[in-house]
Amino acid sequence: MGGKNLIKSNRKVILEGMRDGIPIGLGYLAVSFSLGIAAKTAGLNAFQSFLASLLCNASAGEYSGFTVIAADSSYFVIALATLVANARYLLMSCALSQRISKNTSIIHRLLLGFFVTDEFFGISISRSGKLNPFYTYGAILIGCPCWAFGSMLGTIAGNLLPLRIVSALSVALFGMFLAIIVPPSRKNKKHFSELYLSALRQVLHLHIFPSSIRLTRVHARLFLQS
């Protein structure tokens, strides 16, 4: 009897997560489309783009990975670039570990850590009381397929559209990053100054420093900027 009640309870929680995951999935579908354009530029086909997004649910991490792939870097550099770009998820996972029951199995902990993203973390951490992992699983069931299929569609579109349009669409991902960081920075002078200094550093690095001391390798520039 208790097992049946637990199954019903978990089913209800999964449906709640799926409901809250719908807007996340729609957003993922739009954002990952531009990521698929970046994958196509790096030389990946539609299936490879789909698989990459299915196994790595992180826009910054994937974009850094595609960047070093395009630069023909080693597997170690690709792994290191992804680790640097996704380091914040270590903190998010630690925070989630404080919200779940102490009796939560290692399998559930590993699954939550693997699928943690900014959006899944946001809706999960805002739940009152102890977090039921099945709530996050419900959101994952909606969001992750949208992320993967969006990347695949972006790569397919990149193969069909003219080069000029592909080049224009490739900047959409940067627009997403700006949409994330600009609004908060307008309300916080410290964040605004950090954003301004980061942009100024990038301009100096690319246009003012002599070419003899400029880091020409793409992955080296990526590490420095991170």
SVG drawing of the C-alpha trace seen along z (x, -y; Angstrom):
<svg xmlns="http://www.w3.org/2000/svg" viewBox="-2 -52 58 54">
<polyline fill="none" stroke="black" stroke-width="0.4" points="0.0,0.0 2.8,-2.4 4.6,-1.6 1.5,-2.4 1.1,-5.7 4.8,-6.5 4.4,-5.8 1.3,-8.0 3.1,-10.8 6.1,-10.6 3.9,-10.5 2.2,-13.7 5.5,-15.4 6.8,-14.4 3.7,-15.9 4.3,-19.1 7.9,-19.2 6.8,-18.6 4.3,-21.4 7.1,-23.8 9.5,-22.5 7.3,-23.5 8.5,-27.2 12.0,-26.0 11.8,-23.6 10.4,-26.3 13.3,-28.6 15.8,-25.8 14.4,-25.0 15.0,-28.6 18.5,-29.1 19.9,-25.7 18.9,-26.4 21.7,-29.0 24.0,-26.5 23.3,-24.1 24.5,-26.8 27.8,-27.0 28.0,-23.2 27.7,-23.3 30.4,-25.9 32.6,-23.6 32.1,-20.8 29.5,-18.6 26.6,-17.0 23.0,-16.9 23.4,-13.7 26.6,-14.7 25.0,-18.1 22.0,-16.2 24.2,-13.8 26.4,-16.7 23.4,-18.6 21.9,-15.4 25.0,-14.7 26.0,-18.3 23.1,-20.5 25.0,-23.7 25.1,-26.5 28.4,-28.0 30.1,-24.7 28.9,-23.4 29.9,-26.6 33.4,-26.5 33.6,-22.9 32.5,-23.7 35.0,-26.5 38.0,-24.3 36.7,-21.5 36.8,-24.1 40.4,-24.9 41.2,-21.1 42.3,-20.9 43.0,-17.8 40.4,-15.9 42.1,-17.1 41.7,-20.7 38.0,-20.2 37.4,-18.5 39.2,-21.3 37.4,-24.1 34.1,-22.5 35.1,-22.1 36.1,-25.8 32.9,-27.0 30.7,-24.8 32.5,-25.1 29.5,-27.0 27.5,-23.8 29.7,-22.4 28.3,-25.1 24.7,-24.5 25.1,-20.7 26.4,-21.4 23.4,-23.6 20.9,-21.0 22.6,-18.3 21.5,-20.3 17.9,-20.4 17.3,-16.6 16.8,-14.0 19.8,-12.4 18.4,-9.0 18.5,-9.9 20.3,-7.2 23.6,-7.8 21.8,-7.2 19.4,-10.0 22.3,-12.3 24.3,-11.4 21.3,-12.1 20.5,-15.4 24.2,-16.4 24.4,-15.4 21.3,-17.2 21.8,-20.4 21.4,-23.6 20.7,-27.2 17.0,-26.7 16.5,-23.3 18.4,-24.5 16.3,-27.6 12.9,-25.8 14.2,-23.0 15.8,-25.1 12.7,-27.3 10.6,-24.3 9.5,-24.5 10.7,-21.8 12.8,-18.9 13.3,-18.4 11.9,-15.3 14.2,-14.4 11.2,-13.3 10.2,-16.9 13.5,-17.8 13.2,-14.6 9.8,-15.9 11.3,-19.2 14.2,-17.3 11.8,-15.1 10.6,-18.2 13.6,-20.5 16.4,-18.1 14.8,-16.8 13.9,-20.3 17.6,-21.3 18.9,-18.4 16.4,-18.7 16.9,-22.4 20.6,-21.9 19.9,-19.3 17.4,-21.6 20.0,-24.5 22.6,-22.3 20.2,-21.2 19.2,-24.8 22.9,-25.7 23.4,-23.2 20.4,-24.5 20.6,-28.3 23.0,-30.6 26.4,-31.3 25.5,-35.0 22.3,-34.0 24.2,-31.3 26.8,-33.9 24.1,-36.2 22.3,-33.5 25.6,-32.5 25.6,-35.6 22.2,-34.8 23.9,-32.9 25.9,-36.0 22.6,-37.8 21.3,-35.3 24.4,-35.8 23.8,-39.6 20.1,-39.1 21.2,-37.2 23.9,-39.5 22.8,-43.0 19.5,-43.5 21.1,-42.5 24.2,-44.7 22.0,-47.7 20.7,-47.3 24.1,-46.6 26.9,-49.1 29.5,-46.5 28.3,-44.0 28.1,-46.8 31.8,-47.8 32.8,-44.1 31.0,-43.7 32.5,-46.9 36.0,-45.9 35.6,-42.4 34.5,-43.9 37.4,-46.4 39.9,-43.6 38.6,-41.7 38.9,-44.7 42.5,-45.4 43.3,-41.7 42.1,-41.5 42.9,-44.9 45.6,-46.8 48.1,-44.2 50.9,-43.6 50.5,-40.4 53.8,-39.1 52.4,-38.7 48.8,-38.0 47.6,-34.5 46.7,-33.2 45.4,-29.7 41.6,-29.8 41.6,-27.5 44.3,-29.6 42.2,-32.8 39.1,-30.9 40.9,-29.9 42.1,-33.4 38.7,-34.9 37.1,-32.4"/>
</svg>
